[in-house]
Amino acid sequence: MVWTRNEDSSLRIPILIRIGEFAAWLEHNSTKTLIDYIGKHTWFSERYCREDDEHVLKELIYYGHALILLDGLDEVSSVKRRGEIVDLIRKFIDEYVRTPNFISAFDDEVTNIRNPYDWTDEIYS
């Protein structure tokens, strides 16, 4: 795949947040938010970046150059804790998402795409 820049698209740096790890971090940092956690999160059990470089990830977010990937809300067993995390995510979106390109795995446009070569159509027609 070749990326080209135009007025409608911009490249974004992906930042993967594992919600299970975020929930565990919140146990010890109950007054913190999702933006506070970014830069402290891990990748293969290693810290994502050095403490003095956390601001770089946050600046990418502030200027709209990050793609935040949230994974694993289903790993949080407490319904109450899930609700708290969803509230923190909503606050994060309200404060930091500056683009209309917000996409959820639950958006119909994304998840209801039909495969034009779906063999089940032949069976049921």
N, C-alpha and C positions, 0 to 999 in steps of 0.2 A: 504494500500500500504506500502510495506517495502522498504526502501531505502538502497542500498548497494553501497559502494564506489568501483570503479575500475578505471583503467587508463583513460577511456573514459568519465567519468562523474565526476562532483563535485557538491556539494550542494551549492546553492546560496540563499542569503537573498533577498526576494522580496522587492522592493521599488516602490510604486505606486505614480506616478506623474500625477496629474489632470491638463491637459493642460489649462483649463479655469482659474484655480487658478494661474497657472504660468503666464498666460497672464496678469491677474490683478496685480500680483506682479511686472511684468515688467513695468507697467505703472508708478510705483514709483522708479524703479531701472533699468532704460533704458540701462545702460552700463554693466549690469551684464549678466551672462550666466547661462545655466542650472546647471552646477556644483555648482555655487554660490547659487542657489535656494535649492538644496538638503540639507535637514536638517532644512530648514525653512518652508517646505511644511507641510500641515495639514492632519490629519486623524480624521474624525468625528468632524470637526471644532476645533480640538485641535492641537497644534503644535506637530509634529511627534516626536521630541526629544528636550531635553534642549539645549540651545545655546552652552554650554561648551562640549556637546557630538556630535556636528555636524561632527567633524573630524572622528568619528568612521564610519559613513555612507560613508564618502568620501574615507576612507582607504579601506573599503570593495569594493568600485568601483575601486580604483587604482589597487588593487591586484586581480581583476576579480572574487570576491566572491559575487557579487550583480546581481540580475535580475531586470533590470529597466523596469517597465511597464508604458507606456505612454498612457493615455486615455483622450479622449475628444477634439481632434483637431477640430472636427465638431462643438463644442460649441463656437468657436471663430468666430464671425460673419464677421469681417473685413478680406477681402481677403488679403490685404496688411499685416495685423498683422499675419495672418496664414503663409504667405510666410516668414516673419521674424522669426517666431517660428520654422518653418521647417529648415531654415538655421542654427538656434542655435542648433537644434537637430542633424543636419548633422555634425556640428563642434564637438559636444559632442561625437558622434560616432567615428569620425576620431581620436579624441584625447584619448578617454577612453575605447573604446571597443577593447579588446585584444583577442578575441576569434572568431573563424569562425562560432560560433553558433548564429549569428544574425538572428532572425526570425521576420518576419513582418506578420501581419494579411492578407496582400495582396499577400503573396507568394503562388504560385499555389500548391506547395506540401502540404501546410497547409490547405488551404481553399477548395481545390478541391478533398478532400477525399470522395470517394463514400461509402455509407453505404451498406454493402453486403446484408442487409435485406430490402432494399428499395422497398416498395410495388408498386411504380410507374413503375418499370420495367415490372411488370406483366400486367399493363394496356396498356402500349405502345408497347408491343412486339407481 
